[in-house]
Amino acid sequence: MATTDHAARLAADVRELVRRYYTAYYRDTLAIPGWQALVALREEEELRLETPHVERVRRVVGPDALRGRVLNVGCGTGGFNVLAAGAGARAVGVDECAEAIDICGLKARVTAGGSFVQAHAEALPFPDRTFDFVYCFSAIEHVHSIEESIREIVRVTRPGGVIYLHTNNAWSLHEGHYKVLWLPFMPRPLARLYLALLGRPTAYVGTLWRLTPRQLVRAFRRASVDDLTFHDNDRPRESGSRLWPLLRWYYRLSGVTPFIEIVARRP
């Protein structure tokens, strides 16, 4: 067992690694104004970001959602897993980024936050029907293949198990990674020009899938999952814009939700 001083040093190391990781993301990859505040949030992600996510899962899935075998696909730096393990889950995290997994491993030594594996969502290294609950938050838009990733997520979920998926809606008026106002389905050349005019790096936008509820329904059905429930608990991020009095009519008239939140149950 680590001594108190050793645990304190590990916690400081984790904080520094998280700071570097998200500085590279928010400042260097996306050039978000005020990136320092976002990095500060990530340094305390368990309390300030992931606690509301855990509470949301309990509301839409059930109070016992995190008491079995839990897989977090696209786990990032592992904040959700720390809380899931603390709630009694046998939590496993998967991410394709080696640096993120290294941070998770170090964090787990401090917090007993479960285990972590570097892998792609399209090739999850687990037997069929392993997990009671699979969580995928703001990750499915980053995979190489939507259908292969959904198929794998379904494969490793036990019959009767639950999948929670949350991602940006391509019909929204906001790009959630760059955190800017956005036209739905903006052609990529125009998107790059728009970002360049804002003084923002353009490469990252080419890595993102623009997803709709219909696309995800189709992917789940091809994986033989039809029991899908859509939820809507997130206010549009652009509601703080000076243009919001005009933009809100788009949501009211179209019925579009800014995010896609799905609870799927495997037969």
Contacts in CASP RR format, 6 or more apart in sequence:
PFRMAT RR
TARGET T0000
AUTHOR 0000-0000-0000
METHOD contacts of the structure
MODEL  1
MATTDHAARLAADVRELVRRYYTAYYRDTLAIPGWQALVALREEEELRLE
TPHVERVRRVVGPDALRGRVLNVGCGTGGFNVLAAGAGARAVGVDECAEA
IDICGLKARVTAGGSFVQAHAEALPFPDRTFDFVYCFSAIEHVHSIEESI
REIVRVTRPGGVIYLHTNNAWSLHEGHYKVLWLPFMPRPLARLYLALLGR
PTAYVGTLWRLTPRQLVRAFRRASVDDLTFHDNDRPRESGSRLWPLLRWY
YRLSGVTPFIEIVARRP
2 10 0 8 1.000
2 109 0 8 1.000
7 110 0 8 1.000
10 106 0 8 1.000
10 109 0 8 1.000
10 110 0 8 1.000
11 110 0 8 1.000
13 106 0 8 1.000
14 103 0 8 1.000
14 106 0 8 1.000
14 107 0 8 1.000
14 110 0 8 1.000
15 43 0 8 1.000
17 102 0 8 1.000
17 103 0 8 1.000
17 106 0 8 1.000
18 42 0 8 1.000
18 43 0 8 1.000
18 45 0 8 1.000
18 77 0 8 1.000
18 103 0 8 1.000
19 39 0 8 1.000
19 42 0 8 1.000
19 43 0 8 1.000
21 42 0 8 1.000
21 77 0 8 1.000
21 99 0 8 1.000
21 100 0 8 1.000
21 103 0 8 1.000
22 38 0 8 1.000
22 39 0 8 1.000
22 42 0 8 1.000
22 43 0 8 1.000
22 77 0 8 1.000
23 35 0 8 1.000
23 39 0 8 1.000
26 32 0 8 1.000
26 35 0 8 1.000
26 38 0 8 1.000
26 39 0 8 1.000
27 35 0 8 1.000
27 39 0 8 1.000
28 201 0 8 1.000
29 201 0 8 1.000
29 203 0 8 1.000
29 204 0 8 1.000
30 177 0 8 1.000
30 178 0 8 1.000
30 179 0 8 1.000
30 200 0 8 1.000
30 201 0 8 1.000
30 204 0 8 1.000
31 199 0 8 1.000
31 200 0 8 1.000
31 201 0 8 1.000
32 38 0 8 1.000
32 178 0 8 1.000
32 179 0 8 1.000
41 48 0 8 1.000
41 49 0 8 1.000
42 49 0 8 1.000
42 77 0 8 1.000
45 77 0 8 1.000
45 78 0 8 1.000
45 79 0 8 1.000
46 79 0 8 1.000
46 82 0 8 1.000
46 83 0 8 1.000
46 111 0 8 1.000
49 79 0 8 1.000
50 79 0 8 1.000
50 80 0 8 1.000
50 82 0 8 1.000
50 83 0 8 1.000
51 83 0 8 1.000
53 80 0 8 1.000
53 137 0 8 1.000
54 66 0 8 1.000
54 80 0 8 1.000
54 83 0 8 1.000
54 84 0 8 1.000
54 87 0 8 1.000
56 233 0 8 1.000
57 65 0 8 1.000
57 66 0 8 1.000
57 135 0 8 1.000
57 164 0 8 1.000
58 65 0 8 1.000
58 66 0 8 1.000
60 164 0 8 1.000
60 229 0 8 1.000
60 231 0 8 1.000
60 233 0 8 1.000
60 261 0 8 1.000
60 263 0 8 1.000
61 133 0 8 1.000
61 162 0 8 1.000
61 164 0 8 1.000
61 263 0 8 1.000
65 133 0 8 1.000
65 162 0 8 1.000
65 164 0 8 1.000
66 83 0 8 1.000
66 84 0 8 1.000
66 87 0 8 1.000
66 88 0 8 1.000
66 89 0 8 1.000
66 91 0 8 1.000
66 133 0 8 1.000
67 87 0 8 1.000
67 88 0 8 1.000
67 89 0 8 1.000
68 88 0 8 1.000
68 89 0 8 1.000
68 90 0 8 1.000
68 132 0 8 1.000
68 133 0 8 1.000
69 89 0 8 1.000
69 90 0 8 1.000
69 92 0 8 1.000
69 130 0 8 1.000
69 131 0 8 1.000
69 132 0 8 1.000
69 133 0 8 1.000
70 81 0 8 1.000
70 84 0 8 1.000
70 89 0 8 1.000
70 90 0 8 1.000
70 91 0 8 1.000
70 92 0 8 1.000
70 131 0 8 1.000
70 132 0 8 1.000
70 133 0 8 1.000
70 134 0 8 1.000
70 135 0 8 1.000
71 91 0 8 1.000
71 92 0 8 1.000
71 93 0 8 1.000
71 94 0 8 1.000
71 124 0 8 1.000
71 126 0 8 1.000
71 130 0 8 1.000
71 131 0 8 1.000
71 133 0 8 1.000
71 134 0 8 1.000
71 135 0 8 1.000
71 156 0 8 1.000
72 78 0 8 1.000
72 80 0 8 1.000
72 81 0 8 1.000
72 84 0 8 1.000
72 91 0 8 1.000
72 92 0 8 1.000
72 93 0 8 1.000
72 94 0 8 1.000
72 134 0 8 1.000
72 135 0 8 1.000
72 136 0 8 1.000
72 137 0 8 1.000
73 93 0 8 1.000
73 94 0 8 1.000
73 121 0 8 1.000
73 124 0 8 1.000
73 134 0 8 1.000
73 135 0 8 1.000
73 136 0 8 1.000
73 139 0 8 1.000
73 140 0 8 1.000
73 149 0 8 1.000
73 153 0 8 1.000
74 93 0 8 1.000
74 94 0 8 1.000
74 95 0 8 1.000
74 96 0 8 1.000
74 121 0 8 1.000
74 136 0 8 1.000
74 137 0 8 1.000
74 139 0 8 1.000
74 142 0 8 1.000
75 81 0 8 1.000
75 93 0 8 1.000
75 94 0 8 1.000
75 95 0 8 1.000
75 100 0 8 1.000
75 104 0 8 1.000
75 116 0 8 1.000
76 95 0 8 1.000
76 97 0 8 1.000
76 100 0 8 1.000
76 103 0 8 1.000
76 104 0 8 1.000
77 100 0 8 1.000
77 103 0 8 1.000
77 104 0 8 1.000
77 107 0 8 1.000
78 93 0 8 1.000
78 100 0 8 1.000
78 103 0 8 1.000
78 104 0 8 1.000
78 107 0 8 1.000
78 113 0 8 1.000
78 116 0 8 1.000
79 107 0 8 1.000
80 135 0 8 1.000
80 137 0 8 1.000
81 91 0 8 1.000
81 92 0 8 1.000
81 93 0 8 1.000
81 104 0 8 1.000
81 108 0 8 1.000
81 113 0 8 1.000
81 114 0 8 1.000
81 116 0 8 1.000
82 107 0 8 1.000
82 108 0 8 1.000
82 111 0 8 1.000
82 113 0 8 1.000
84 91 0 8 1.000
84 113 0 8 1.000
84 135 0 8 1.000
85 91 0 8 1.000
85 111 0 8 1.000
85 112 0 8 1.000
85 113 0 8 1.000
85 114 0 8 1.000
86 112 0 8 1.000
86 113 0 8 1.000
89 133 0 8 1.000
90 114 0 8 1.000
91 113 0 8 1.000
91 114 0 8 1.000
91 115 0 8 1.000
92 114 0 8 1.000
92 115 0 8 1.000
92 116 0 8 1.000
92 117 0 8 1.000
92 126 0 8 1.000
92 131 0 8 1.000
93 104 0 8 1.000
93 114 0 8 1.000
93 115 0 8 1.000
93 116 0 8 1.000
93 117 0 8 1.000
94 116 0 8 1.000
94 117 0 8 1.000
94 118 0 8 1.000
94 119 0 8 1.000
94 121 0 8 1.000
94 124 0 8 1.000
95 101 0 8 1.000
95 104 0 8 1.000
95 116 0 8 1.000
95 118 0 8 1.000
95 119 0 8 1.000
96 118 0 8 1.000
96 119 0 8 1.000
96 120 0 8 1.000
96 121 0 8 1.000
97 118 0 8 1.000
98 118 0 8 1.000
101 116 0 8 1.000
101 117 0 8 1.000
101 118 0 8 1.000
104 116 0 8 1.000
105 116 0 8 1.000
107 113 0 8 1.000
108 114 0 8 1.000
108 115 0 8 1.000
108 116 0 8 1.000
117 125 0 8 1.000
119 125 0 8 1.000
120 143 0 8 1.000
120 144 0 8 1.000
121 136 0 8 1.000
121 139 0 8 1.000
121 140 0 8 1.000
121 143 0 8 1.000
121 148 0 8 1.000
121 149 0 8 1.000
121 152 0 8 1.000
121 153 0 8 1.000
122 143 0 8 1.000
122 144 0 8 1.000
122 145 0 8 1.000
122 148 0 8 1.000
122 149 0 8 1.000
122 152 0 8 1.000
123 152 0 8 1.000
124 152 0 8 1.000
124 153 0 8 1.000
124 155 0 8 1.000
124 156 0 8 1.000
126 156 0 8 1.000
127 156 0 8 1.000
128 155 0 8 1.000
128 156 0 8 1.000
129 155 0 8 1.000
129 156 0 8 1.000
129 157 0 8 1.000
129 158 0 8 1.000
129 159 0 8 1.000
130 156 0 8 1.000
130 157 0 8 1.000
130 158 0 8 1.000
131 156 0 8 1.000
131 157 0 8 1.000
131 158 0 8 1.000
131 161 0 8 1.000
132 157 0 8 1.000
132 158 0 8 1.000
132 161 0 8 1.000
132 162 0 8 1.000
133 157 0 8 1.000
133 161 0 8 1.000
133 162 0 8 1.000
133 163 0 8 1.000
133 164 0 8 1.000
134 153 0 8 1.000
134 156 0 8 1.000
134 157 0 8 1.000
134 162 0 8 1.000
134 163 0 8 1.000
134 164 0 8 1.000
135 164 0 8 1.000
136 153 0 8 1.000
136 163 0 8 1.000
136 164 0 8 1.000
136 165 0 8 1.000
136 166 0 8 1.000
137 164 0 8 1.000
137 165 0 8 1.000
137 166 0 8 1.000
138 166 0 8 1.000
138 167 0 8 1.000
138 168 0 8 1.000
139 167 0 8 1.000
140 146 0 8 1.000
140 149 0 8 1.000
140 150 0 8 1.000
140 165 0 8 1.000
140 167 0 8 1.000
140 209 0 8 1.000
140 211 0 8 1.000
140 216 0 8 1.000
141 167 0 8 1.000
141 168 0 8 1.000
141 208 0 8 1.000
141 209 0 8 1.000
141 210 0 8 1.000
141 211 0 8 1.000
142 207 0 8 1.000
142 208 0 8 1.000
142 209 0 8 1.000
143 149 0 8 1.000
143 209 0 8 1.000
146 209 0 8 1.000
146 211 0 8 1.000
146 215 0 8 1.000
146 216 0 8 1.000
146 219 0 8 1.000
147 219 0 8 1.000
147 222 0 8 1.000
147 223 0 8 1.000
150 216 0 8 1.000
150 219 0 8 1.000
150 220 0 8 1.000
150 222 0 8 1.000
150 223 0 8 1.000
151 219 0 8 1.000
151 222 0 8 1.000
151 223 0 8 1.000
153 163 0 8 1.000
153 223 0 8 1.000
154 163 0 8 1.000
154 220 0 8 1.000
154 223 0 8 1.000
154 224 0 8 1.000
154 225 0 8 1.000
154 264 0 8 1.000
154 266 0 8 1.000
155 223 0 8 1.000
157 163 0 8 1.000
157 266 0 8 1.000
158 266 0 8 1.000
159 266 0 8 1.000
159 267 0 8 1.000
160 265 0 8 1.000
160 266 0 8 1.000
160 267 0 8 1.000
161 265 0 8 1.000
161 266 0 8 1.000
162 263 0 8 1.000
162 264 0 8 1.000
162 265 0 8 1.000
162 266 0 8 1.000
163 225 0 8 1.000
163 262 0 8 1.000
163 263 0 8 1.000
163 264 0 8 1.000
163 265 0 8 1.000
163 266 0 8 1.000
164 261 0 8 1.000
164 262 0 8 1.000
164 263 0 8 1.000
164 264 0 8 1.000
165 216 0 8 1.000
165 260 0 8 1.000
165 261 0 8 1.000
165 262 0 8 1.000
165 264 0 8 1.000
166 259 0 8 1.000
166 260 0 8 1.000
166 261 0 8 1.000
166 262 0 8 1.000
167 211 0 8 1.000
167 216 0 8 1.000
167 259 0 8 1.000
167 260 0 8 1.000
168 174 0 8 1.000
168 175 0 8 1.000
168 176 0 8 1.000
168 177 0 8 1.000
168 211 0 8 1.000
168 258 0 8 1.000
168 259 0 8 1.000
168 260 0 8 1.000
169 211 0 8 1.000
169 212 0 8 1.000
169 213 0 8 1.000
169 256 0 8 1.000
169 257 0 8 1.000
169 258 0 8 1.000
169 259 0 8 1.000
169 260 0 8 1.000
170 184 0 8 1.000
170 185 0 8 1.000
170 210 0 8 1.000
170 211 0 8 1.000
170 212 0 8 1.000
171 184 0 8 1.000
171 212 0 8 1.000
171 254 0 8 1.000
171 256 0 8 1.000
172 182 0 8 1.000
172 184 0 8 1.000
172 236 0 8 1.000
172 256 0 8 1.000
172 257 0 8 1.000
172 258 0 8 1.000
172 259 0 8 1.000
173 181 0 8 1.000
173 182 0 8 1.000
173 183 0 8 1.000
173 184 0 8 1.000
173 236 0 8 1.000
173 238 0 8 1.000
173 247 0 8 1.000
173 250 0 8 1.000
173 258 0 8 1.000
174 180 0 8 1.000
174 181 0 8 1.000
174 182 0 8 1.000
174 236 0 8 1.000
174 237 0 8 1.000
174 238 0 8 1.000
174 258 0 8 1.000
175 181 0 8 1.000
175 182 0 8 1.000
175 205 0 8 1.000
176 237 0 8 1.000
177 204 0 8 1.000
177 205 0 8 1.000
177 208 0 8 1.000
178 195 0 8 1.000
178 200 0 8 1.000
178 204 0 8 1.000
178 205 0 8 1.000
179 237 0 8 1.000
180 195 0 8 1.000
180 198 0 8 1.000
180 200 0 8 1.000
181 238 0 8 1.000
181 241 0 8 1.000
181 243 0 8 1.000
181 247 0 8 1.000
185 210 0 8 1.000
186 194 0 8 1.000
188 205 0 8 1.000
188 206 0 8 1.000
191 202 0 8 1.000
191 205 0 8 1.000
192 202 0 8 1.000
192 205 0 8 1.000
195 201 0 8 1.000
195 202 0 8 1.000
195 205 0 8 1.000
196 202 0 8 1.000
211 260 0 8 1.000
212 260 0 8 1.000
213 230 0 8 1.000
213 260 0 8 1.000
213 262 0 8 1.000
216 260 0 8 1.000
216 262 0 8 1.000
217 228 0 8 1.000
220 226 0 8 1.000
220 228 0 8 1.000
220 262 0 8 1.000
220 264 0 8 1.000
224 267 0 8 1.000
225 264 0 8 1.000
225 265 0 8 1.000
225 266 0 8 1.000
225 267 0 8 1.000
226 267 0 8 1.000
227 264 0 8 1.000
227 265 0 8 1.000
227 266 0 8 1.000
227 267 0 8 1.000
228 262 0 8 1.000
228 263 0 8 1.000
228 264 0 8 1.000
229 262 0 8 1.000
229 263 0 8 1.000
229 264 0 8 1.000
230 257 0 8 1.000
230 260 0 8 1.000
230 261 0 8 1.000
230 262 0 8 1.000
231 261 0 8 1.000
231 262 0 8 1.000
231 263 0 8 1.000
232 257 0 8 1.000
232 259 0 8 1.000
232 261 0 8 1.000
233 261 0 8 1.000
234 257 0 8 1.000
234 258 0 8 1.000
234 259 0 8 1.000
234 261 0 8 1.000
235 258 0 8 1.000
236 244 0 8 1.000
236 247 0 8 1.000
236 248 0 8 1.000
236 251 0 8 1.000
236 258 0 8 1.000
237 258 0 8 1.000
238 244 0 8 1.000
238 247 0 8 1.000
238 258 0 8 1.000
239 248 0 8 1.000
241 247 0 8 1.000
250 256 0 8 1.000
251 257 0 8 1.000
251 258 0 8 1.000
END
